[in-house]
């Protein structure tokens, strides 16, 4: 058992055709940003989602969340509800704008935002709600849509881990007013390490995105000559809101279009492996896996489990230590409850009552699940985890 099975920071590998495309676009594209490939990627993305809306390629999912937060047009004292069990980017943009963050608990079984907990957090000041499809599992979007509609709340989907996931045959990321997707290196598909997409339902709000995304640039009105008074004008899209540069370059955009064509195949492979993994541990009740929402398609970005320390009197840390030190398998712990981070504690944003979040995080384990892991390594990982669990039962 000398070979180490590591945790990879790379979700997938590129095909020879995709590598060839990268070289061709890098060589021939003019310009190398804000060109035809970005426009094509956005069009392809809209077609892939299959719902009315407008897609805008950006530099990261964090940039997409930032733009969505800006377009919510918060006022002082407005509240936003965000699950505490998620990546920190889901919350930072709202904190930066001065929103009052209300931390929502997760459902212990699905590990996504808990609808009953949200009902208790809504006040007359609630302006927006962030639903995160964590690990690729669908949040309860129909219930959230109804709840937000009844209370006039903006619904935002963090679909960073769920591209291609579905609920009732509708793509995740098409239920909310805004949706944010990620093509970071860890994700199921990645546009050279970074990248994101913002999806906007309201066409009037969508018109503001190009300027906010790229330094407020727009054509001059009634410009008779292309060179006068300058190549482009600069103005506010939202009065007083200074724009950013969140553009995606041409090479990642072209790659994104190519990867979209096989995203469903990638999810199918991940689903087959997930089913095999779950089946392999059906006789190990100390590992409790994520419950999948009914009538949904899981994107299987990650493979996580809750380790029940009460069954055999051993802890999650005992398991991770055994896997690493004895069985040469590196697993990790993810998504520290956001209210525990110094950045939120120092900003007076640490108040929370999220028992399921605390319970799950303090006992969770995340297994290597990159798409390019060899079949032999995947089978070997299952074997080593089984051996470690049996050892801890003694």
Kinemage of the C-alpha trace (Angstrom):
@kinemage 1
@onewidth
@group {chain A} dominant
@subgroup {mainchain}
@vectorlist {calphas} color= white
{ca unk a 1} P 0.000 0.000 0.000
{ca unk a 2} L 2.862 2.342 -0.865
{ca unk a 3} L 1.038 4.472 -3.424
{ca unk a 4} L -0.544 7.591 -1.975
{ca unk a 5} L -4.031 8.414 -3.237
{ca unk a 6} L -4.080 12.171 -2.993
{ca unk a 7} L -6.745 14.850 -2.910
{ca unk a 8} L -6.571 16.583 -6.274
{ca unk a 9} L -7.134 20.282 -6.852
{ca unk a 10} L -8.026 19.574 -10.461
{ca unk a 11} L -11.511 18.340 -11.284
{ca unk a 12} L -10.931 17.106 -14.837
{ca unk a 13} L -8.423 16.764 -17.658
{ca unk a 14} L -8.692 18.135 -21.176
{ca unk a 15} L -9.010 16.029 -24.301
{ca unk a 16} L -6.531 16.282 -27.176
{ca unk a 17} L -9.171 18.180 -29.169
{ca unk a 18} L -9.613 20.697 -26.357
{ca unk a 19} L -5.855 21.184 -26.036
{ca unk a 20} L -5.653 21.781 -29.780
{ca unk a 21} L -8.455 24.341 -29.520
{ca unk a 22} L -6.606 26.173 -26.741
{ca unk a 23} L -3.547 26.514 -28.967
{ca unk a 24} L -5.556 27.621 -32.006
{ca unk a 25} L -7.486 30.315 -30.162
{ca unk a 26} L -4.365 31.543 -28.354
{ca unk a 27} L -2.671 31.854 -31.731
{ca unk a 28} L -5.441 33.287 -33.889
{ca unk a 29} L -7.940 35.156 -31.693
{ca unk a 30} L -7.983 38.914 -32.215
{ca unk a 31} L -8.720 40.353 -29.695
{ca unk a 32} L -7.813 37.937 -26.911
{ca unk a 33} L -10.661 39.177 -24.724
{ca unk a 34} L -14.219 40.477 -25.199
{ca unk a 35} L -14.482 38.852 -28.625
{ca unk a 36} L -16.429 36.280 -30.597
{ca unk a 37} L -15.561 33.330 -28.356
{ca unk a 38} L -16.964 35.005 -25.251
{ca unk a 39} L -20.193 35.812 -27.087
{ca unk a 40} L -20.432 32.241 -28.385
{ca unk a 41} L -19.820 30.772 -24.928
{ca unk a 42} L -22.605 32.914 -23.493
{ca unk a 43} L -24.965 31.833 -26.255
{ca unk a 44} L -24.018 28.175 -25.820
{ca unk a 45} L -24.551 28.469 -22.077
{ca unk a 46} L -28.016 29.953 -22.501
{ca unk a 47} L -28.908 27.124 -24.867
{ca unk a 48} L -27.553 24.547 -22.431
{ca unk a 49} L -29.679 25.868 -19.572
{ca unk a 50} L -32.722 25.897 -21.837
{ca unk a 51} L -34.674 28.638 -20.054
{ca unk a 52} L -35.298 32.297 -20.790
{ca unk a 53} L -32.440 34.310 -19.343
{ca unk a 54} L -29.190 36.042 -20.168
{ca unk a 55} L -25.715 34.593 -19.533
{ca unk a 56} L -22.558 36.643 -19.023
{ca unk a 57} L -19.098 35.076 -18.866
{ca unk a 58} L -16.976 36.472 -16.034
{ca unk a 59} L -13.615 35.851 -14.413
{ca unk a 60} L -14.980 33.725 -11.547
{ca unk a 61} L -18.138 32.665 -9.748
{ca unk a 62} L -17.154 35.167 -7.055
{ca unk a 63} L -17.350 37.900 -9.704
{ca unk a 64} L -20.770 36.603 -10.721
{ca unk a 65} L -21.980 36.764 -7.106
{ca unk a 66} L -20.554 40.293 -6.798
{ca unk a 67} L -22.523 41.455 -9.836
{ca unk a 68} L -25.682 39.724 -8.653
{ca unk a 69} L -25.351 41.404 -5.262
{ca unk a 70} L -24.920 44.806 -6.911
{ca unk a 71} L -27.987 44.273 -9.098
{ca unk a 72} L -30.074 43.532 -5.998
{ca unk a 73} L -29.652 47.275 -5.212
{ca unk a 74} L -29.540 46.875 -1.446
{ca unk a 75} L -30.264 49.738 0.899
{ca unk a 76} L -28.942 50.263 4.414
{ca unk a 77} L -30.368 47.716 6.839
{ca unk a 78} L -31.442 45.231 4.169
{ca unk a 79} L -31.026 41.605 5.174
{ca unk a 80} L -29.880 38.643 3.113
{ca unk a 81} L -30.279 34.996 4.136
{ca unk a 82} L -27.281 32.777 3.331
{ca unk a 83} L -26.564 29.168 4.345
{ca unk a 84} L -23.667 28.988 6.773
{ca unk a 85} L -22.408 25.740 5.253
{ca unk a 86} L -20.933 26.861 1.941
{ca unk a 87} L -17.786 28.393 0.457
{ca unk a 88} L -17.032 31.868 1.765
{ca unk a 89} L -17.543 33.510 -1.655
{ca unk a 90} L -21.283 32.951 -1.238
{ca unk a 91} L -21.317 35.646 1.462
{ca unk a 92} L -18.421 38.094 1.052
{ca unk a 93} L -20.025 40.180 -1.693
{ca unk a 94} L -23.091 40.845 0.449
{ca unk a 95} L -20.966 41.720 3.467
{ca unk a 96} L -18.951 44.152 1.334
{ca unk a 97} L -22.162 45.966 0.391
{ca unk a 98} L -23.113 46.365 4.045
{ca unk a 99} L -25.969 43.872 4.098
{ca unk a 100} L -27.113 42.306 7.352
{ca unk a 101} L -26.388 38.596 6.935
{ca unk a 102} L -28.724 36.058 8.504
{ca unk a 103} L -27.079 32.636 8.627
{ca unk a 104} L -29.397 29.801 7.631
{ca unk a 105} L -28.999 26.228 8.798
{ca unk a 106} L -28.853 23.232 6.486
{ca unk a 107} L -31.089 20.206 6.386
{ca unk a 108} L -29.006 17.530 8.058
{ca unk a 109} L -29.829 14.894 5.443
{ca unk a 110} L -29.608 16.849 2.171
{ca unk a 111} L -26.899 19.277 3.428
{ca unk a 112} L -28.516 22.137 1.510
{ca unk a 113} L -30.454 25.089 2.893
{ca unk a 114} L -33.353 24.180 5.192
{ca unk a 115} L -36.672 25.689 4.110
{ca unk a 116} L -38.221 25.580 7.594
{ca unk a 117} L -35.245 27.352 9.107
{ca unk a 118} L -35.505 30.067 6.455
{ca unk a 119} L -39.120 30.772 7.374
{ca unk a 120} L -37.970 31.688 10.881
{ca unk a 121} L -35.321 34.092 9.558
{ca unk a 122} L -37.525 36.168 7.257
{ca unk a 123} L -38.308 39.689 8.482
{ca unk a 124} L -39.737 42.785 6.758
{ca unk a 125} L -36.115 43.751 6.038
{ca unk a 126} L -35.270 40.543 4.143
{ca unk a 127} L -34.267 41.613 0.624
{ca unk a 128} L -32.594 38.516 -0.809
{ca unk a 129} L -31.968 34.829 -0.235
{ca unk a 130} L -29.027 32.757 -1.441
{ca unk a 131} L -29.720 29.094 -2.235
{ca unk a 132} L -26.566 26.985 -2.640
{ca unk a 133} L -26.687 23.666 -4.491
{ca unk a 134} L -23.859 22.340 -2.347
{ca unk a 135} L -21.852 19.341 -3.547
{ca unk a 136} L -24.072 19.360 -6.660
{ca unk a 137} L -27.310 18.512 -4.834
{ca unk a 138} L -30.394 20.584 -5.592
{ca unk a 139} L -31.797 22.963 -3.017
{ca unk a 140} L -35.627 22.870 -2.666
{ca unk a 141} L -36.177 25.434 -5.404
{ca unk a 142} L -39.936 25.180 -5.929
{ca unk a 143} L -40.579 25.839 -2.240
{ca unk a 144} L -38.016 28.628 -2.246
{ca unk a 145} L -39.579 30.224 -5.312
{ca unk a 146} L -42.982 30.267 -3.638
{ca unk a 147} L -41.573 31.572 -0.364
{ca unk a 148} L -39.631 34.365 -2.053
{ca unk a 149} L -42.577 35.311 -4.235
{ca unk a 150} L -44.886 35.573 -1.230
{ca unk a 151} L -42.439 37.809 0.650
{ca unk a 152} L -41.091 39.798 -2.319
{ca unk a 153} L -37.571 38.425 -1.809
{ca unk a 154} L -34.907 38.240 -4.521
{ca unk a 155} L -33.845 34.624 -5.082
{ca unk a 156} L -30.199 33.973 -5.979
{ca unk a 157} L -28.817 30.549 -6.859
{ca unk a 158} L -25.225 29.661 -6.123
{ca unk a 159} L -24.893 26.887 -8.674
{ca unk a 160} L -21.103 26.923 -8.626
{ca unk a 161} L -20.985 23.178 -7.925
{ca unk a 162} L -24.078 22.133 -9.833
{ca unk a 163} L -23.745 22.881 -13.553
{ca unk a 164} L -25.858 20.267 -15.316
{ca unk a 165} L -27.798 19.296 -12.208
{ca unk a 166} L -31.563 19.278 -12.499
{ca unk a 167} L -34.763 19.441 -10.483
{ca unk a 168} L -37.950 18.148 -12.110
{ca unk a 169} L -36.126 18.141 -15.473
{ca unk a 170} L -35.225 21.834 -15.180
{ca unk a 171} L -31.579 22.838 -15.021
{ca unk a 172} L -30.342 24.144 -11.683
{ca unk a 173} L -29.501 27.814 -11.997
{ca unk a 174} L -32.704 28.700 -13.850
{ca unk a 175} L -35.089 28.984 -10.901
{ca unk a 176} L -33.827 32.193 -9.335
{ca unk a 177} L -33.645 35.840 -10.332
{ca unk a 178} L -29.859 35.491 -10.562
{ca unk a 179} L -27.613 32.436 -10.764
{ca unk a 180} L -23.861 32.063 -10.428
{ca unk a 181} L -21.720 29.278 -11.897
{ca unk a 182} L -18.064 28.369 -11.451
{ca unk a 183} L -15.384 26.986 -13.754
{ca unk a 184} L -12.703 26.963 -11.041
{ca unk a 185} L -10.032 24.277 -11.144
{ca unk a 186} L -11.921 22.109 -8.623
{ca unk a 187} L -15.176 22.090 -10.560
{ca unk a 188} L -16.557 19.436 -12.920
{ca unk a 189} L -15.462 21.590 -15.872
{ca unk a 190} L -12.825 24.312 -15.621
{ca unk a 191} L -11.840 27.095 -18.025
{ca unk a 192} L -8.095 26.914 -17.367
{ca unk a 193} L -8.370 27.207 -13.594
{ca unk a 194} L -10.697 30.181 -13.186
{ca unk a 195} L -13.933 31.407 -14.702
{ca unk a 196} L -17.597 31.915 -13.998
{ca unk a 197} L -20.984 32.728 -15.466
{ca unk a 198} L -23.751 35.033 -14.298
{ca unk a 199} L -27.295 34.209 -15.386
{ca unk a 200} L -29.896 36.981 -15.131
{ca unk a 201} L -33.628 36.444 -15.591
{ca unk a 202} L -34.810 40.087 -15.861
{ca unk a 203} L -33.848 41.515 -19.285
{ca unk a 204} L -33.771 45.075 -17.922
{ca unk a 205} L -31.256 44.142 -15.229
{ca unk a 206} L -29.315 42.076 -17.767
{ca unk a 207} L -28.658 45.202 -19.833
{ca unk a 208} L -26.581 46.607 -16.974
{ca unk a 209} L -24.179 43.679 -16.755
{ca unk a 210} L -21.806 44.418 -19.690
{ca unk a 211} L -20.916 47.853 -18.311
{ca unk a 212} L -20.637 46.683 -14.707
{ca unk a 213} L -18.486 43.792 -15.894
{ca unk a 214} L -16.117 45.902 -17.972
{ca unk a 215} L -15.272 49.341 -16.570
{ca unk a 216} L -18.514 51.025 -17.558
{ca unk a 217} L -17.631 50.890 -21.257
{ca unk a 218} L -20.301 51.497 -23.880
{ca unk a 219} L -20.571 53.229 -27.296
{ca unk a 220} L -21.097 56.965 -27.531
{ca unk a 221} L -24.609 57.882 -28.604
{ca unk a 222} L -24.966 59.086 -32.198
{ca unk a 223} L -21.271 58.460 -32.907
{ca unk a 224} L -20.708 59.501 -36.511
{ca unk a 225} L -17.092 58.340 -36.771
{ca unk a 226} L -15.636 55.348 -34.972
{ca unk a 227} L -12.620 57.341 -33.802
{ca unk a 228} L -14.492 60.349 -32.339
{ca unk a 229} L -14.764 61.386 -29.595
{ca unk a 230} L -12.981 58.158 -28.515
{ca unk a 231} L -13.125 54.405 -29.003
{ca unk a 232} L -15.740 54.068 -26.252
{ca unk a 233} L -17.682 56.006 -23.660
{ca unk a 234} L -17.644 55.318 -19.883
{ca unk a 235} L -20.654 55.846 -17.641
{ca unk a 236} L -22.584 54.408 -14.705
{ca unk a 237} L -25.032 51.567 -15.248
{ca unk a 238} L -26.318 52.053 -11.713
{ca unk a 239} L -25.824 55.579 -10.421
{ca unk a 240} L -23.014 55.667 -7.885
{ca unk a 241} L -21.967 52.048 -8.413
{ca unk a 242} L -18.464 51.989 -9.841
{ca unk a 243} L -17.869 49.186 -12.372
{ca unk a 244} L -15.301 46.394 -12.287
{ca unk a 245} L -13.219 44.379 -14.720
{ca unk a 246} L -14.588 40.848 -14.433
{ca unk a 247} L -14.068 39.822 -18.063
{ca unk a 248} L -13.360 36.307 -19.304
{ca unk a 249} L -10.704 36.030 -21.999
{ca unk a 250} L -11.159 34.370 -25.375
{ca unk a 251} L -9.175 31.176 -24.766
{ca unk a 252} L -11.137 30.184 -21.623
{ca unk a 253} L -14.367 31.144 -23.372
{ca unk a 254} L -13.654 28.904 -26.355
{ca unk a 255} L -12.693 26.089 -24.006
{ca unk a 256} L -15.902 26.623 -22.037
{ca unk a 257} L -18.020 26.095 -25.152
{ca unk a 258} L -16.154 22.873 -25.896
{ca unk a 259} L -16.474 21.569 -22.339
{ca unk a 260} L -20.209 22.247 -22.261
{ca unk a 261} L -20.629 19.687 -25.044
{ca unk a 262} L -19.429 16.891 -22.773
{ca unk a 263} L -20.561 18.150 -19.374
{ca unk a 264} L -23.460 15.690 -19.283
{ca unk a 265} L -21.051 12.834 -20.044
{ca unk a 266} L -18.824 13.967 -17.187
{ca unk a 267} L -21.799 14.013 -14.823
{ca unk a 268} L -22.838 10.538 -15.977
{ca unk a 269} L -19.365 9.187 -15.182
{ca unk a 270} L -19.431 10.902 -11.795
{ca unk a 271} L -22.904 9.489 -11.129
{ca unk a 272} L -21.792 5.944 -11.928
{ca unk a 273} L -18.849 6.302 -9.574
{ca unk a 274} L -21.019 7.862 -6.887
{ca unk a 275} L -23.461 4.962 -7.081
{ca unk a 276} L -20.603 2.485 -6.796
{ca unk a 277} L -19.165 4.339 -3.817
{ca unk a 278} L -22.516 4.477 -2.024
{ca unk a 279} L -23.213 0.806 -2.725
{ca unk a 280} L -19.788 -0.140 -1.358
{ca unk a 281} L -20.625 1.344 2.038
{ca unk a 282} L -24.236 0.260 2.473
{ca unk a 283} L -23.121 -2.033 5.315
{ca unk a 284} L -21.212 0.730 7.080
{ca unk a 285} L -23.897 2.694 8.983
{ca unk a 286} L -21.260 4.941 10.529
{ca unk a 287} L -20.966 6.713 7.158
{ca unk a 288} L -24.090 8.705 6.317
{ca unk a 289} L -24.184 10.127 2.811
{ca unk a 290} L -26.053 13.088 1.369
{ca unk a 291} L -29.737 12.496 0.679
{ca unk a 292} L -30.607 13.398 -2.887
{ca unk a 293} L -33.600 15.618 -3.497
{ca unk a 294} L -36.586 13.794 -5.096
{ca unk a 295} L -36.964 14.221 -8.860
{ca unk a 296} L -33.483 15.688 -9.158
{ca unk a 297} L -30.246 15.055 -10.994
{ca unk a 298} L -27.186 15.383 -8.755
{ca unk a 299} L -24.099 16.912 -10.398
{ca unk a 300} L -21.809 14.975 -8.012
{ca unk a 301} L -19.161 17.652 -7.681
{ca unk a 302} L -17.953 16.152 -4.390
{ca unk a 303} L -18.356 12.955 -2.413
{ca unk a 304} L -18.913 13.739 1.254
{ca unk a 305} L -20.232 11.853 4.262
{ca unk a 306} L -21.093 12.299 7.923
{ca unk a 307} L -19.126 9.989 10.223
{ca unk a 308} L -21.302 8.939 13.151
{ca unk a 309} L -18.874 8.880 16.060
{ca unk a 310} L -21.453 7.523 18.502
{ca unk a 311} L -21.743 4.081 16.900
{ca unk a 312} L -18.229 2.852 17.628
{ca unk a 313} L -16.902 5.586 19.891
{ca unk a 314} L -14.390 6.913 17.364
{ca unk a 315} L -14.261 10.384 15.836
{ca unk a 316} L -14.102 11.747 12.329
{ca unk a 317} L -10.546 12.826 13.087
{ca unk a 318} L -9.683 9.237 14.018
{ca unk a 319} L -10.917 8.160 10.600
{ca unk a 320} L -9.044 10.832 8.651
{ca unk a 321} L -5.873 10.167 10.653
{ca unk a 322} L -6.090 6.430 9.991
{ca unk a 323} L -6.743 6.931 6.288
{ca unk a 324} L -3.782 9.277 5.938
{ca unk a 325} L -1.193 7.686 8.229
{ca unk a 326} L -1.986 4.004 7.766
{ca unk a 327} L -3.738 3.736 4.414
{ca unk a 328} L -2.034 6.594 2.480
{ca unk a 329} L -5.329 8.174 1.438
{ca unk a 330} L -5.779 11.904 1.774
{ca unk a 331} L -9.282 13.078 2.612
{ca unk a 332} L -10.275 16.593 3.694
{ca unk a 333} L -12.792 18.596 5.700
{ca unk a 334} L -14.649 21.347 3.855
{ca unk a 335} L -16.820 24.407 4.395
{ca unk a 336} L -16.047 25.700 7.835
{ca unk a 337} L -19.250 27.320 9.163
{ca unk a 338} L -18.938 30.880 7.933
{ca unk a 339} L -19.845 32.475 11.250
{ca unk a 340} L -16.775 30.838 12.813
{ca unk a 341} L -14.339 32.678 10.523
{ca unk a 342} L -12.459 35.666 11.987
{ca unk a 343} L -13.483 37.858 9.039
{ca unk a 344} L -17.162 37.612 10.020
{ca unk a 345} L -16.549 37.591 13.763
{ca unk a 346} L -14.538 40.803 13.513
{ca unk a 347} L -17.356 42.303 11.438
{ca unk a 348} L -20.066 41.506 14.003
{ca unk a 349} L -21.556 38.837 11.756
{ca unk a 350} L -21.004 35.785 13.933
{ca unk a 351} L -24.459 35.471 15.491
{ca unk a 352} L -26.022 32.219 14.355
{ca unk a 353} L -28.127 29.284 15.445
{ca unk a 354} L -27.243 26.484 13.040
{ca unk a 355} L -27.052 23.187 14.967
{ca unk a 356} L -27.185 21.004 11.848
{ca unk a 357} L -24.360 22.998 10.263
{ca unk a 358} L -22.199 22.578 13.358
{ca unk a 359} L -23.032 18.908 13.782
{ca unk a 360} L -22.363 18.032 10.166
{ca unk a 361} L -19.163 20.041 9.774
{ca unk a 362} L -17.628 18.697 12.991
{ca unk a 363} L -18.132 15.142 11.732
{ca unk a 364} L -17.829 15.455 7.936
{ca unk a 365} L -15.298 13.908 5.598
{ca unk a 366} L -14.760 14.542 1.883
{ca unk a 367} L -13.206 11.844 -0.290
{ca unk a 368} L -11.095 12.357 -3.440
{ca unk a 369} L -13.536 12.475 -6.344
{ca unk a 370} L -11.764 14.045 -9.311
{ca unk a 371} L -13.106 12.819 -12.637
{ca unk a 372} L -9.718 11.757 -13.979
{ca unk a 373} L -8.922 9.393 -11.094
{ca unk a 374} L -8.125 6.001 -12.605
{ca unk a 375} L -10.526 3.109 -12.093
{ca unk a 376} L -7.814 1.221 -10.212
{ca unk a 377} L -7.232 4.117 -7.829
{ca unk a 378} L -10.963 4.535 -7.300
{ca unk a 379} L -11.393 0.860 -6.429
{ca unk a 380} L -8.312 1.004 -4.230
{ca unk a 381} L -9.721 4.030 -2.392
{ca unk a 382} L -12.926 2.143 -1.622
{ca unk a 383} L -10.908 -0.784 -0.296
{ca unk a 384} L -8.760 1.415 1.950
{ca unk a 385} L -11.744 3.262 3.378
{ca unk a 386} L -13.458 -0.036 4.154
{ca unk a 387} L -10.333 -1.329 5.912
{ca unk a 388} L -10.000 1.841 7.955
{ca unk a 389} L -13.648 1.734 9.028
{ca unk a 390} L -13.353 -1.929 10.052
{ca unk a 391} L -10.209 -1.127 12.034
{ca unk a 392} L -11.973 1.679 13.900
{ca unk a 393} L -14.751 -0.683 14.940
{ca unk a 394} L -12.357 -2.609 17.210
